[in-house]
Amino acid sequence: MTDQRLMSMGKACSLALGEAIAAKNTQLL
């Protein structure tokens, strides 16, 4: 796997994680 592919995967993971956290926060509110 190339570094670029790894980076894009990491970005996708970060986005998904951020969305999950945002969804949890809105549920708490």
C-alpha positions as CSV (number, residue, x, y, z in Angstrom):
1,M,0.0,0.0,0.0
2,T,1.3,3.4,-0.9
3,D,1.6,6.3,1.6
4,Q,-1.0,8.3,-0.4
5,R,-3.5,5.5,-0.1
6,L,-2.8,5.1,3.6
7,M,-3.3,8.9,4.1
8,S,-6.7,8.9,2.3
9,M,-7.8,5.9,4.4
10,G,-6.7,7.8,7.6
11,K,-8.6,10.8,6.5
12,A,-11.8,8.8,5.8
13,C,-11.4,7.2,9.3
14,S,-11.0,10.6,10.9
15,L,-14.1,11.9,9.1
16,A,-16.2,8.8,10.1
17,L,-15.0,9.1,13.7
18,G,-15.8,12.9,13.7
19,E,-19.3,12.2,12.4
20,A,-19.9,9.4,15.0
21,I,-18.8,11.8,17.8
22,A,-21.0,14.6,16.4
23,A,-23.9,12.2,16.3
24,K,-23.3,11.1,19.9
25,N,-23.1,14.7,21.0
26,T,-26.4,15.6,19.4
27,Q,-28.0,12.6,21.0
28,L,-26.8,13.7,24.4
29,L,-28.2,17.2,23.9
